[in-house]
C-alpha cells in the first residue's frame, strides 16, 4: 500500500511539472512572437512610418498603403489570437493575456485599422476571439 501511495505522489509531482513546462513553453512562444514583431519594425523603418500614418488616421493614406500594412496587422492579430487560445486552454493567465493583447488593442484604436479589421481581419479569425476583442474595444 505504501508503494502505491508513493507512486501516486510521484505521478502527481510529474503531472505538476509537466503542466508547468507546458505553461512555460506557451509563455515563451508569446515572447518569441513579440520579439519577432518588434524585429520586423526595427528592420523596416518604412513600415514604422507607414504604421504611424495609418494609426494616426492621416488623410493621405492610400489603398496601396493599407494593402502593404495589412499583412503586418494580420501577424499582430494572430499573435493576439494565439494568446487568447492559450488563455482559454489554461496555458496562460489573464494578466499574461492582457499583456499579449496590448499591440492588437492599441492598433485597433485607430479608425483606419478598425476598417482593416472589419474587412481584412475579422473574417479570418474564430468568432469567439473576434467577439472578445470587440468587447474589449468597447470597454
Secondary structure, DSSP 8 states (H G I E B T S, - for coil): -HHHHHHHHHHHHHHHHHHHHHHHHHHHHHHHHHHHHHHHHHH-HHHHHHHHHHHTT-TT--HHHHHHHHHHHHHHHHHHHHHHHHHHTTSS-HHHHHHHTHHHHHHTTSHHHHHHIIIIIGGGS-HHHHHHHHHHHT-
